[in-house]
Amino acid sequence: MKKILFIVLIALGFQMSSLAQETQYEKPTWLFGVAAGANFNFYRGTTQRLNKNLTVPTAFHDGDGIGLFAAPLVEYHFPDSVWGIMLQTGYDNRQGDWDPVTSPCNCPMDLSTDLSYITVEPSLRIAPFKNGLYIYGGPRLAFNLDKSFTYEKGTNPDIPSQIADPAVNEDFGDIESTIISMQIGAGFDIPLSSNTQKTQFVLSPFVSFQPYFGQNPRATESWNITTVRVGAALKFGHGRKIVVEEAEVVVPIVGFTVNSPENIPGERLVTETFPLRNYVFFEKESTEIPSRYVLLNKDEVKDFKEDQVEVNTPKDLSGRSKREMRIYYNVLNILGDRMEKNPSSTITLVGSSEKGPEDGTLMAESAKKYLVDIFGIDATRIAVEGRKEPKIPSLKSGVTRELDLLLEGDRRVSIESNSPELLMEFQTGPNAPLKPVQINGIQEAPIESYVTFKAEGAQEAFSSWKLELTDENGMVENFGPYTEEEARLPGKTILGTNTEGDYKVKMVGTTKDGGIVTEESNINVVLWTPSELEEGMRFSILYEFDDSKAIAMYEKYLTQIVAPKIPENGKVIIHGYTDVIGETDYNQKLSLARANDVKTILENALSNENRSDVTFDVHGSGEDESAAPFGNKLPEERAYNRTVVIDLIPAN
């Protein structure tokens, strides 16, 4: 009942302290029981004079055998302590058979013994990790109990008529009545009872080693015994009753708020500067340009215009944008159009293949042939190169996860150039990005129209949190989990085919110790619809895999191209993204780091112009596929998801 009440109070969102008492028992300090096992005995040395009446013709040397060990035991050690003591006292059999030997008369001889002792074995017990594993060692004091032997001498196989001597069953002579030696071993305690029971049972498998030092059974000759003992002990003891005071439980208070904009209709005409990846990705087993790229024939070239690439393509700029990807798939056509208009421009096509430079060269030659045959570009203006991996590889040293996706992204042809007319503003050198493409279109559902859910303090209080939205018909939708303190959802994602709806929102947080905290709210969501004309601009910049500092190459671009276009009293919405390669939490932080890099550069540029009229809204979406600009199935989609999108919004 106490646990049920505790959960109910959490669900109601109250902050409370609870000291719950539950009867438990410590691990026993004293343990009693019995140990049993097998002694694996190994004989070495010399045995020939068995007693004063019998000396065999030939000495026995090596032998072995298995004997029984059984003993009551007692242990003493404090719970969770390193040190303790043990004592075992019981029956210890060292029986064995010597390897057969042959007498001078060519007669076979056999010797065996049932040697046994009463053993006393005190030990120091050490649990180095304060858990079930322990080692022990100490002296062994043994009192002889049985010293009998059986000796048999056979007949010479070459004399069939010879009669064998009868077997001799006697006791060894000169047997030491007391032996002092040593032993060392290890065991592992396996609890068989819970700590809610006073009487607790423990099963302990063990193994010990008793070397031949001091284990010479007789005062004469050199017979010695080495023993390896394997067995288990069953122990029990009474634990001391304790009262466990559970730590004071403080239900964390999280400031949960929901902002569902009224979504006043406003049609936004967006002029987008779309970055053009200078990579053409190839299929694993092919050196031909993949069919997903737009390839023209000679008759279509005269009608191709870079600024009209988006014509007759999907107009949906939200979610996974088919329109932008369509533009990228025209990268070779855009390149051919630019080179045709700028006859002095030159490029180098660098093919990178995991199969080696030769395969990479074939890929580059395939792209070159298309530009030469279709666009009529002079072949001398296009150099080709083959490499095993690209100059900026995705697969970096130490990376072990999702290697197939990384290798897929490294099988590509990179377009390099030193011709400014082909490149992005202020960029030079072979690694410079290609000039972006200008797009005009209508954006559905601007970012500021999204429903925002804030859980202030969630990063400190929770390992993660999620949302449960219940509509008027009782249908429940789940979103998350989230690790940041803010989540945004487009109204269309919540509403589906509806234009408006009332929802009950439950925030369910999982604390770092596994507890559950909930908060509830009610919201009304209205679908964003266009009406009044509003102008806006969008820019995007791209990153290489696992890179948040590639922004340095864009600093001049952001400072001199993007910052001056920010409207007075306007708003800048910055969204960072990643692909799906890597850990979700890491990608969330990476996307936010990318977005904050952009914000810092734009803020510095505005500050240099003495401007403080701009509001920034920065958000990292990580690898969240519901918010990602593109899909993640193809390497070019993942490459475009390594991005920061910048929206410049005029003042209302």
ZAMARGU-4260 file (C-alpha; in steps of 0.2 Angstrom, whole numbers, plus 5000, padded with zeros to 4 digits):
<rodrens>
0) 5000/5000/5000 | 5014/5012/5004 | 5022/5009/4986 | 5005/5012/4978 | 5002/5028/4988
5) 5019/5034/4983 | 5016/5032/4965 | 4999/5041/4966 | 5007/5056/4975 | 5020/5057/4961
10) 5007/5056/4948 | 4998/5071/4956 | 5014/5081/4955 | 5016/5084/4973 | 5033/5087/4981
15) 5034/5075/4996 | 5047/5067/5008 | 5044/5049/5014 | 5053/5038/5026 | 5048/5021/5023
20) 5053/5007/5035 | 5055/4989/5030 | 5061/4974/5040 | 5077/4967/5033 | 5092/4957/5039
25) 5110/4960/5037 | 5121/4946/5030 | 5126/4934/5043 | 5143/4938/5052 | 5144/4919/5058
30) 5141/4905/5045 | 5141/4887/5049 | 5139/4872/5036 | 5148/4858/5028 | 5160/4857/5014
35) 5163/4842/5002 | 5173/4839/4987 | 5186/4828/4978 | 5204/4828/4981 | 5214/4825/4965
40) 5231/4818/4972 | 5247/4817/4963 | 5261/4806/4970 | 5280/4810/4966 | 5296/4804/4974
45) 5302/4787/4979 | 5293/4773/4988 | 5302/4756/4990 | 5304/4751/5008 | 5285/4749/5012
50) 5288/4744/5031 | 5302/4735/5041 | 5296/4718/5034 | 5294/4722/5016 | 5305/4731/5003
55) 5300/4729/4985 | 5313/4724/4972 | 5310/4740/4962 | 5305/4758/4968 | 5289/4766/4964
60) 5289/4784/4959 | 5274/4793/4951 | 5255/4790/4954 | 5238/4798/4956 | 5221/4796/4963
65) 5205/4804/4968 | 5199/4804/4986 | 5185/4811/4996 | 5185/4827/5007 | 5171/4831/5019
70) 5171/4843/5033 | 5160/4854/5044 | 5165/4872/5043 | 5163/4889/5052 | 5166/4906/5045
75) 5167/4924/5053 | 5167/4940/5043 | 5158/4956/5044 | 5146/4960/5029 | 5154/4970/5015
80) 5171/4968/5023 | 5187/4962/5015 | 5194/4952/5029 | 5187/4936/5038 | 5192/4919/5045
85) 5187/4901/5040 | 5189/4884/5049 | 5186/4867/5041 | 5189/4851/5051 | 5185/4834/5043
90) 5189/4819/5033 | 5203/4821/5020 | 5207/4805/5009 | 5224/4805/4999 | 5222/4788/4991
95) 5230/4784/4975 | 5239/4771/4964 | 5257/4771/4959 | 5261/4768/4940 | 5265/4750/4938
100) 5284/4745/4938 | 5293/4729/4933 | 5305/4719/4945 | 5322/4713/4940 | 5314/4696/4936
105) 5302/4704/4924 | 5288/4703/4935 | 5274/4717/4935 | 5271/4726/4952 | 5257/4736/4958
110) 5255/4747/4973 | 5240/4757/4980 | 5236/4765/4996 | 5220/4771/5006 | 5230/4785/5015
115) 5218/4797/5024 | 5218/4810/5038 | 5208/4820/5050 | 5212/4838/5043 | 5211/4855/5052
120) 5212/4869/5040 | 5211/4887/5047 | 5212/4901/5034 | 5212/4919/5032 | 5198/4924/5020
125) 5200/4940/5009 | 5186/4947/4998 | 5195/4960/4988 | 5180/4967/4979 | 5169/4966/4995
130) 5157/4954/4985 | 5154/4936/4983 | 5172/4932/4977 | 5185/4928/4990 | 5202/4920/4991
135) 5209/4911/5006 | 5224/4903/5013 | 5232/4896/5028 | 5241/4881/5036 | 5235/4863/5036
140) 5236/4852/5051 | 5233/4833/5047 | 5232/4818/5059 | 5234/4801/5051 | 5219/4790/5051
145) 5223/4776/5038 | 5240/4771/5032 | 5236/4755/5023 | 5243/4749/5007 | 5240/4735/4994
150) 5255/4727/4985 | 5254/4715/4971 | 5268/4706/4962 | 5264/4696/4946 | 5273/4683/4937
155) 5285/4683/4923 | 5275/4683/4907 | 5289/4672/4899 | 5287/4658/4913 | 5268/4652/4911
160) 5270/4640/4925 | 5276/4652/4938 | 5264/4655/4953 | 5261/4674/4958 | 5263/4679/4975
165) 5248/4683/4985 | 5243/4702/4987 | 5250/4710/5003 | 5238/4721/5013 | 5248/4730/5027
170) 5251/4747/5034 | 5266/4758/5028 | 5280/4760/5041 | 5287/4776/5047 | 5271/4786/5043
175) 5271/4803/5051 | 5256/4804/5063 | 5255/4823/5061 | 5258/4833/5045 | 5259/4852/5044
180) 5258/4860/5027 | 5249/4874/5018 | 5234/4877/5006 | 5227/4892/4996 | 5211/4893/4987
185) 5197/4903/4980 | 5178/4903/4981 | 5162/4912/4977 | 5147/4915/4988 | 5130/4913/4980
190) 5116/4918/4991 | 5101/4906/4991 | 5090/4917/5002 | 5085/4936/5002 | 5090/4948/5015
195) 5072/4949/5021 | 5074/4932/5029 | 5083/4930/5045 | 5091/4913/5042 | 5101/4915/5026
200) 5109/4900/5016 | 5124/4902/5005 | 5131/4890/4992 | 5150/4892/4989 | 5159/4883/4975
205) 5178/4882/4979 | 5194/4876/4972 | 5210/4875/4982 | 5228/4870/4980 | 5239/4860/4992
210) 5257/4859/4986 | 5269/4846/4991 | 5279/4857/5003 | 5277/4848/5020 | 5267/4834/5013
215) 5279/4820/5014 | 5268/4806/5023 | 5283/4796/5029 | 5299/4799/5039 | 5309/4789/5027
220) 5311/4790/5008 | 5304/4805/4997 | 5286/4801/4994 | 5276/4817/4993 | 5259/4822/4988
225) 5252/4837/4979 | 5233/4839/4980 | 5220/4850/4970 | 5203/4850/4979 | 5187/4855/4970
230) 5170/4856/4979 | 5157/4866/4986 | 5151/4872/5004 | 5133/4874/5010 | 5133/4887/5023
235) 5119/4896/5034 | 5118/4909/5047 | 5107/4921/5056 | 5107/4939/5050 | 5105/4954/5062
240) 5088/4962/5061 | 5090/4980/5054 | 5078/4994/5049 | 5082/5001/5032 | 5077/5019/5031
245) 5075/5023/5013 | 5083/5039/5008 | 5072/5054/5008 | 5063/5054/4992 | 5061/5071/4984
250) 5050/5072/4969 | 5059/5084/4957 | 5049/5099/4952 | 5050/5102/4934 | 5042/5118/4926
255) 5031/5111/4912 | 5023/5123/4900 | 5015/5122/4884 | 5014/5135/4871 | 5002/5132/4856
260) 5002/5148/4845 | 4986/5154/4839 | 4993/5152/4822 | 4987/5168/4814 | 4986/5164/4795
265) 5001/5171/4786 | 5008/5166/4769 | 5027/5167/4769 | 5036/5169/4752 | 5053/5161/4755
270) 5068/5165/4745 | 5080/5151/4750 | 5099/5149/4747 | 5101/5131/4745 | 5119/5124/4747
275) 5125/5112/4733 | 5134/5097/4739 | 5149/5094/4728 | 5148/5075/4730 | 5140/5062/4718
280) 5137/5046/4728 | 5139/5029/4719 | 5132/5012/4722 | 5143/4999/4730 | 5146/4988/4715
285) 5145/5000/4701 | 5156/5014/4693 | 5141/5021/4683 | 5131/5037/4689 | 5116/5031/4699
290) 5099/5032/4691 | 5092/5043/4705 | 5103/5057/4698 | 5094/5067/4684 | 5103/5064/4668
295) 5099/5073/4652 | 5101/5069/4634 | 5109/5082/4622 | 5093/5089/4615 | 5087/5093/4633
300) 5103/5103/4637 | 5098/5119/4628 | 5082/5120/4638 | 5091/5117/4655 | 5093/5132/4666
305) 5100/5132/4684 | 5087/5144/4690 | 5073/5134/4684 | 5078/5117/4691 | 5064/5117/4704
310) 5051/5119/4691 | 5039/5104/4690 | 5045/5098/4707 | 5036/5096/4723 | 5033/5112/4732
315) 5033/5105/4750 | 5047/5113/4759 | 5042/5106/4776 | 5048/5089/4783 | 5059/5078/4772
320) 5060/5090/4757 | 5058/5082/4740 | 5061/5098/4732 | 5078/5102/4738 | 5084/5084/4735
325) 5078/5086/4717 | 5089/5101/4715 | 5104/5091/4722 | 5101/5077/4710 | 5104/5089/4696
330) 5121/5093/4703 | 5130/5087/4687 | 5118/5097/4676 | 5120/5113/4686 | 5139/5110/4685
335) 5139/5107/4666 | 5128/5123/4664 | 5140/5134/4674 | 5155/5127/4665 | 5147/5130/4648
340) 5143/5148/4653 | 5161/5150/4660 | 5173/5143/4647 | 5188/5147/4657 | 5183/5137/4672
345) 5191/5120/4676 | 5187/5106/4688 | 5195/5090/4696 | 5184/5075/4699 | 5191/5064/4713
350) 5184/5047/4714 | 5185/5038/4731 | 5182/5019/4732 | 5185/5007/4746 | 5191/4995/4732
355) 5206/5006/4728 | 5211/5021/4717 | 5208/5011/4700 | 5190/5009/4705 | 5189/5027/4710
360) 5196/5033/4694 | 5183/5024/4684 | 5169/5032/4694 | 5177/5049/4691 | 5178/5045/4672
365) 5160/5041/4672 | 5155/5058/4678 | 5168/5066/4666 | 5161/5057/4651 | 5143/5063/4655
370) 5149/5082/4656 | 5160/5080/4640 | 5147/5070/4630 | 5131/5079/4635 | 5136/5097/4639
375) 5151/5097/4626 | 5164/5102/4639 | 5182/5101/4633 | 5189/5086/4641 | 5205/5095/4645
380) 5195/5106/4657 | 5191/5091/4668 | 5205/5082/4677 | 5202/5065/4686 | 5209/5057/4701
385) 5207/5040/4710 | 5209/5037/4729 | 5205/5024/4741 | 5196/5036/4753 | 5191/5054/4751
390) 5202/5069/4757 | 5188/5072/4770 | 5183/5055/4775 | 5167/5051/4785 | 5176/5035/4792
395) 5188/5042/4805 | 5200/5033/4816 | 5192/5025/4832 | 5174/5024/4824 | 5167/5006/4826
400) 5148/5009/4825 | 5138/5009/4809 | 5153/5007/4798 | 5142/5001/4783 | 5134/5018/4782
405) 5150/5028/4784 | 5158/5018/4770 | 5143/5021/4759 | 5145/5039/4761 | 5164/5038/4757
410) 5161/5030/4740 | 5159/5046/4730 | 5166/5058/4717 | 5170/5075/4724 | 5170/5090/4713
415) 5185/5101/4716 | 5188/5118/4708 | 5199/5134/4709 | 5187/5143/4697 | 5178/5157/4708
420) 5163/5157/4696 | 5159/5139/4701 | 5161/5142/4720 | 5152/5149/4735 | 5156/5167/4739
425) 5172/5170/4748 | 5178/5152/4746 | 5193/5146/4737 | 5203/5130/4735 | 5199/5112/4730
430) 5188/5109/4746 | 5177/5125/4743 | 5158/5121/4742 | 5150/5124/4725 | 5139/5140/4723
435) 5122/5138/4731 | 5106/5138/4721 | 5092/5151/4724 | 5075/5144/4726 | 5058/5154/4727
440) 5043/5145/4735 | 5030/5144/4748 | 5034/5137/4765 | 5021/5128/4775 | 5020/5129/4793
445) 5035/5140/4798 | 5045/5135/4813 | 5038/5148/4825 | 5020/5141/4822 | 5025/5124/4830
450) 5018/5119/4847 | 5032/5121/4860 | 5033/5110/4875 | 5046/5116/4889 | 5051/5105/4904
455) 5063/5117/4913 | 5075/5108/4924 | 5072/5091/4915 | 5090/5089/4910 | 5095/5089/4929
460) 5080/5079/4935 | 5077/5066/4921 | 5086/5054/4911 | 5073/5057/4898 | 5055/5063/4896
465) 5041/5060/4884 | 5024/5067/4879 | 5007/5058/4879 | 4993/5068/4870 | 4975/5063/4871
470) 4962/5070/4860 | 4943/5072/4863 | 4940/5055/4857 | 4952/5047/4869 | 4965/5043/4856
475) 4983/5044/4863 | 4998/5048/4853 | 5016/5047/4860 | 5030/5058/4856 | 5048/5057/4862
480) 5058/5052/4872 | 5068/5069/4874 | 5083/5073/4884 | 5083/5092/4881 | 5072/5104/4890
485) 5062/5109/4875 | 5053/5100/4861 | 5043/5107/4846 | 5030/5098/4836 | 5022/5105/4820
490) 5003/5107/4822 | 5000/5096/4807 | 5010/5082/4816 | 4998/5083/4831 | 4981/5086/4821
495) 4983/5074/4807 | 4969/5078/4795 | 4960/5089/4807 | 4961/5108/4807 | 4959/5111/4826
500) 4958/5101/4842 | 4958/5100/4861 | 4971/5089/4869 | 4976/5083/4886 | 4995/5084/4887
505) 5004/5073/4900 | 5023/5075/4902 | 5030/5058/4909 | 5048/5060/4915 | 5059/5046/4920
510) 5071/5051/4935 | 5089/5045/4934 | 5085/5032/4948 | 5071/5025/4938 | 5056/5035/4946
515) 5042/5042/4936 | 5036/5060/4937 | 5021/5067/4928 | 5014/5084/4924 | 4998/5088/4915
520) 4991/5102/4904 | 4977/5106/4892 | 4980/5114/4875 | 4971/5119/4859 | 4980/5117/4843
525) 4975/5126/4827 | 4982/5121/4810 | 4993/5135/4802 | 4985/5141/4786 | 4992/5154/4774
530) 4983/5171/4770 | 4993/5187/4772 | 5009/5189/4762 | 5025/5189/4772 | 5043/5188/4765
535) 5057/5178/4772 | 5074/5171/4768 | 5082/5154/4771 | 5100/5150/4771 | 5108/5133/4775
540) 5126/5128/4778 | 5133/5110/4778 | 5145/5100/4789 | 5155/5085/4787 | 5152/5069/4797
545) 5154/5072/4816 | 5160/5090/4814 | 5153/5105/4823 | 5168/5117/4819 | 5167/5116/4800
550) 5158/5133/4802 | 5175/5142/4801 | 5175/5140/4782 | 5157/5149/4782 | 5162/5163/4794
555) 5164/5176/4780 | 5149/5170/4771 | 5138/5172/4786 | 5146/5188/4791 | 5145/5197/4774
560) 5131/5188/4765 | 5118/5182/4778 | 5120/5195/4792 | 5116/5210/4782 | 5100/5203/4776
565) 5093/5201/4793 | 5078/5213/4794 | 5077/5227/4807 | 5069/5221/4823 | 5068/5204/4814
570) 5069/5186/4821 | 5082/5173/4816 | 5077/5155/4819 | 5092/5143/4819 | 5089/5124/4818
575) 5104/5112/4819 | 5102/5094/4813 | 5113/5078/4811 | 5111/5061/4802 | 5106/5045/4811
580) 5124/5038/4813 | 5130/5038/4831 | 5122/5039/4848 | 5105/5049/4850 | 5111/5059/4865
585) 5127/5064/4856 | 5119/5069/4840 | 5107/5080/4850 | 5122/5089/4858 | 5131/5090/4841
590) 5116/5098/4832 | 5114/5111/4846 | 5133/5115/4845 | 5132/5118/4826 | 5117/5129/4829
595) 5125/5139/4842 | 5141/5141/4831 | 5130/5150/4818 | 5122/5161/4831 | 5138/5166/4838
600) 5145/5172/4821 | 5129/5181/4817 | 5128/5190/4834 | 5146/5196/4832 | 5142/5202/4814
605) 5127/5212/4821 | 5137/5218/4836 | 5150/5225/4824 | 5136/5235/4815 | 5130/5241/4832
610) 5114/5231/4830 | 5104/5224/4845 | 5087/5223/4837 | 5087/5205/4832 | 5079/5191/4842
615) 5087/5173/4840 | 5078/5157/4842 | 5091/5142/4843 | 5086/5124/4843 | 5095/5107/4840
620) 5084/5093/4833 | 5098/5080/4833 | 5094/5065/4823 | 5075/5066/4826 | 5068/5059/4810
625) 5051/5067/4812 | 5060/5084/4811 | 5074/5080/4799 | 5075/5090/4783 | 5078/5074/4773
630) 5078/5055/4774 | 5092/5045/4780 | 5092/5030/4769 | 5104/5036/4756 | 5121/5044/4758
635) 5116/5060/4750 | 5101/5062/4762 | 5112/5059/4777 | 5125/5071/4770 | 5111/5085/4769
640) 5105/5081/4786 | 5122/5087/4793 | 5116/5105/4792 | 5111/5121/4800 | 5095/5130/4793
645) 5094/5149/4796 | 5077/5157/4793 | 5077/5176/4793 | 5059/5182/4798 | 5053/5201/4796
650) 5046/5210/4811 | 5027/5208/4812
</rodrens>
